[in-house]
């Protein structure tokens, strides 16, 4: 069976996702809350299923000596991978909608409740993601990983093509689709709020007003066209993360919040915390790694 053209398939899928967005923030949050638990469960089961396929080939090509050159190379690799790690674990776009939802539900107790939820969510996220990543890496060779990067496909899609077992062939594409759906919905909320905020401020500075309905339509059309172009052109995902996504997210996650804490009176209660130094330090490390990749 011949696959449909990429441009046609991409616009159909994007419009399908935008249909969910059309029902509003509450619908998006509810859809993501429904997807998260089965998604995590299936991801863990797939990681466990891959254990018999572990070969350790990734370690066979590693330099196990402890001379100065090998240690320097290891540190350089760890430094350069930080921007990708920042991008991978970033979930800031959904935080705004999460905060609003928590405020509506718990009122004055929202901060404490949100902190507790995020703590356990972060622990679950790190454990799940890292276990799945290690399971995938241990079941593939460095050549396989390089091939997946060259094909510009997700690891789940590569696993489906690499292991010719019915379970992975059917389950992996479904997991990949759910993951992409969750990512799109979460990032759309944050991106649309940011874009609408910039447009509102721009119009107010000119003494003009814009209807919220028109603003939402403009945002939706812009997002559809942008996503469609990117999906059709199919640029390198890792290339975008390393050269474009990494710097922007590092600034948004690490530098801008610390600047706001130092300048905005309403956030003065967060000043002077030792964690602020850690956040700024990690932000500078991530940005420096990106600059090194671009210019060296």
C-alpha atoms as one frame of an Amber mdcrd trajectory, in Angstrom:
protein
   0.000   0.000   0.000   1.415   3.364  -1.062   1.872   5.932   1.689   0.054
   9.246   1.231   2.208  12.294   0.413   3.950  13.761   3.453   2.402  17.196
   2.940  -1.110  15.730   2.864  -0.666  13.391   5.831   0.924  16.121   7.953
  -1.868  18.649   7.413  -4.520  16.012   8.192  -2.816  15.078  11.466  -2.254
  18.721  12.448  -5.898  19.597  11.805  -6.918  16.586  13.877  -4.824  17.824
  16.799  -6.162  21.348  16.345  -9.676  19.931  16.667  -8.835  18.922  20.240
  -7.362  22.370  20.894 -10.551  23.977  19.558 -12.504  22.684  22.563 -10.406
  24.828  24.915  -7.789  24.564  27.653  -9.870  22.336  29.911 -10.324  19.805
  27.124  -6.602  19.776  26.373  -5.669  19.310  30.031  -8.248  16.529  30.383
  -6.999  14.802  27.226  -3.414  14.906  28.473  -4.399  13.629  31.920  -6.175
  10.693  30.278  -3.188   9.876  28.075  -0.407  10.170  30.635  -0.941   7.062
  32.768  -1.446   4.512  29.985   1.422   6.165  28.115   3.817   5.789  31.051
   2.662   2.221  31.687   3.150   1.132  28.075   6.516   2.906  27.916   7.725
   1.019  30.982   6.416  -2.292  29.642   8.217  -1.729  26.345  11.440  -0.907
  28.200  11.091  -4.138  30.176  10.283  -6.051  26.988  13.579  -4.865  25.473
  15.692  -6.246  28.346  16.312  -9.618  26.615  17.641  -7.631  23.634  20.302
  -5.869  25.701  23.714  -6.486  24.142  25.962  -3.913  25.753  27.416  -3.119
  22.331  27.353   0.544  23.243  30.094  -0.132  25.802  32.274  -2.221  23.499
  33.251   0.798  21.422  33.717   3.053  24.425  37.211   3.918  25.526  37.448
   2.382  28.983  40.908   3.753  29.759  41.285   6.511  32.290  43.992   8.603
  30.645  43.694  12.370  30.339  42.453  12.269  26.736  39.591   9.854  27.437
  38.474  11.734  30.548  38.565  15.013  28.615  36.482  13.454  25.834  33.936
  12.108  28.326  33.573  15.487  30.028  33.231  17.213  26.658  30.488  14.783
  25.612  28.618  15.263  28.890  28.884  19.038  28.498  27.607  19.073  24.918
  24.653  16.793  25.685  23.247  19.152  28.342  21.227  21.289  25.847  19.574
  18.144  24.483  18.774  16.972  28.014  17.286  20.377  28.829  15.086  20.199
  25.752  14.053  16.599  26.432  12.864  17.222  29.980  11.352  20.624  29.279
   7.626  20.821  30.031   7.364  24.542  30.708   4.638  25.266  28.101   2.022
  23.317  30.062   2.973  24.854  33.425   0.886  27.987  32.850  -2.299  26.009
  32.203  -1.416  23.679  35.073  -1.057  26.647  37.443  -4.396  28.123  36.374
  -6.132  24.770  36.788  -4.612  24.265  40.243  -5.613  27.774  41.311  -9.192
  27.155  40.268  -9.265  23.820  42.102  -7.347  24.511  45.331  -7.504  28.290
  45.695  -5.025  29.629  48.273  -3.562  26.151  48.785  -2.630  25.863  45.109
   1.093  26.621  45.601   1.624  23.899  48.179  -0.476  21.369  46.282   1.206
  22.190  42.970   4.655  21.808  44.489   3.786  18.358  45.815   2.308  17.250
  42.496   5.300  18.510  40.525   7.765  16.818  42.884   6.271  13.379  42.350
   5.666  14.050  38.656   9.319  14.976  38.160  10.507  11.868  39.986   8.265
   9.663  37.859   9.262  11.461  34.672  13.010  11.171  35.264  12.823   7.498
  36.243  10.541   6.549  33.348  12.429   8.464  30.680  15.907   7.428  31.795
  14.972   3.759  32.166  13.402   3.756  28.704  16.397   5.555  27.184  18.901
   3.166  28.764  16.832   0.173  27.664  16.760   1.420  24.067  20.465   2.276
  24.007  21.486  -1.066  25.493  19.403  -2.961  22.939  20.958  -1.165  19.957
  24.472  -0.657  18.623  26.159   2.713  17.998  25.651   2.072  14.279  21.915
   1.602  14.851  21.689   4.880  16.759  23.611   6.696  14.025  21.257   5.211
  11.440  18.206   6.381  13.407  19.679   9.886  13.542  20.396   9.842   9.805
  16.828   8.724   9.076  15.538  11.541  11.328  12.954   9.304  12.990  12.065
   8.683  16.608  13.643   5.802  18.473  10.234   4.147  18.659   9.860   4.199
  14.888  13.355   2.788  14.518  12.653   0.019  17.016   9.560  -0.952  15.042
  11.660  -1.277  11.886  14.679  -2.871  13.577  13.067  -5.615  15.659  10.802
  -7.581  13.372   8.511  -8.739  16.150   4.743  -8.218  15.865   4.416  -6.653
  19.321   6.961  -3.883  18.749   5.818  -3.341  15.165   2.282  -2.593  16.379
   2.928  -0.999  19.773   5.870   1.305  18.964   4.042   3.447  16.356   1.075
   3.828  18.712   3.333   4.978  21.558   5.106   7.400  19.223   1.778   8.831
  18.063   0.538   9.302  21.634   3.844  10.927  22.621   3.673  13.353  19.703
   0.032  14.150  20.509   0.842  14.911  24.154   3.831  17.016  23.159   1.850
  19.028  20.615  -1.052  19.725  22.958   1.203  20.757  25.834   3.439  22.988
  23.738   0.533  24.531  21.851  -1.010  25.897  25.035   2.188  27.633  26.105
   3.135  28.845  22.632  -0.336  30.230  21.902  -0.498  32.039  25.247   2.904
  33.598  24.617   2.035  34.675  21.089  -1.314  36.122  22.133   0.327  38.009
  24.985   2.856  39.602  22.621   0.126  40.593  20.163  -2.050  42.096  22.908
   0.851  44.173  24.259   1.743  45.298  20.748  -1.813  46.470  20.065  -2.122
  48.191  23.438   1.095  50.127  22.847  -0.549  51.528  19.719  -3.751  52.340
  21.570  -5.686  49.638  19.766  -7.688  46.646  20.933  -8.094  43.233  19.381
 -10.953  40.820  19.900  -9.974  37.622  21.678 -11.812  35.546  19.085  -9.807
  37.091  16.252  -6.620  36.667  18.255  -7.280  32.963  18.732  -7.968  32.523
  15.021  -4.763  34.296  14.016  -2.786  32.181  16.460  -4.368  28.946  15.238
  -3.712  29.748  11.570  -0.105  30.707  12.321   0.482  27.499  14.288  -1.095
  25.315  11.602   0.961  26.845   8.792   4.193  26.762  10.798   3.762  23.151
  11.917   2.737  22.110   8.404   5.845  23.638   6.843   8.157  22.031   9.402
   6.445  18.640   9.097   6.663  18.768   5.302  10.305  19.871   5.143  11.261
  17.343   7.851  14.449  19.063   9.116  16.864  17.311  11.474  15.246  17.123
  14.917  18.540  16.903  16.788  19.914  19.720  14.645  17.026  21.988  15.637
  17.451  21.092  19.309  21.188  21.743  19.271  21.154  25.001  17.295  17.741
  26.605  17.858  15.586  24.894  20.485  18.362  24.534  23.043  19.346  28.226
  23.289  15.757  29.471  23.450  14.663  26.966  26.081  17.814  27.506  28.150
  17.060  31.228  28.262  13.372  30.679  29.076  13.940  28.021  31.741  17.039
  29.295  33.504  17.920  32.923  32.804  14.572  34.705  32.407  13.001  33.367
  35.647  16.054  34.437  37.646  15.948  37.870  36.031  12.244  38.154  36.883
  12.923  37.121  40.489  15.511  39.870  40.827  13.371  42.573  39.183   9.674
  41.809  39.831   8.499  42.853  43.338   5.817  40.135  43.457   8.552  37.484
  43.176  10.871  38.867  45.828  10.027  35.987  48.207  12.040  33.704  45.920
  15.201  35.821  46.150  18.273  34.688  48.018  17.675  30.947  47.638  20.713
  28.773  47.032  18.809  26.993  44.274  18.864  30.225  42.252  22.645  29.931
  41.922  22.268  26.364  40.663  19.631  27.396  38.110  21.757  30.240  36.738
  24.821  27.999  36.652  23.032  25.267  34.696  21.629  27.859  32.309  25.069
  29.284  31.582  26.508  25.786  31.124  23.746  24.875  28.657  24.163  28.097
  26.686  27.967  27.783  26.625  27.670  24.232  25.258  25.422  25.485  22.472
  27.824  28.298  21.586  30.700  25.809  21.524  28.756  23.572  19.135  27.966
  26.481  16.810  31.374  28.137  16.613  33.969  25.425  17.286
